[in-house]
Amino acid sequence: MSCCTFCSNEAEKLFSHSTHNLGSLCIDCYMTLHGSCGVCSHHFLPSDPTPDVTYRLQAKFIGMGEMNLIVCDNCFEAVRKEFPQMFV
């Protein structure tokens, strides 16, 4: 297990953002600090979240060695189409 750069908690998987490098983050810190696709930066949450509302997110991730990216559906499909060998 590795430690999150931000909170120092141990996590089985750590995530990075391709354009906003804050280090390798656990899923909770990633969604708090980035909350967006690691490729196109599309935000997963509304810009003005409603208080007392629970948001449910479904995101996909792409593992690239030590770097994992959380991505939106469009970027996932584009990467899968362009690099099918990564998904064998």
C-alpha positions, 0 to 999 in steps of 0.5 A: 500500500502507498500513502496519499500525498495530501492526507498521508492515509494508506490506500490500495490505489492512488490517483493522479491528474494529467494536467494538475499534478498534486501528486498521488491522491486517495480517492477521497482527496482526489474528488475533494481537490480535483473532482474532474476527469484526469484527461479533459478536466470535465467536472463530475459535480455541479459547479454549485452543489446543493447542500444536504444532497448526496451525489452519487458518481460513477467514474472509470479509471485507467491504470498506467503503471504507477499512475491511475487516472479517473476519467469520464466516459468520453475519455475512457472510450477515446483512450480505449479506441486509440490504445486497445492494447491497454485493455487486453 
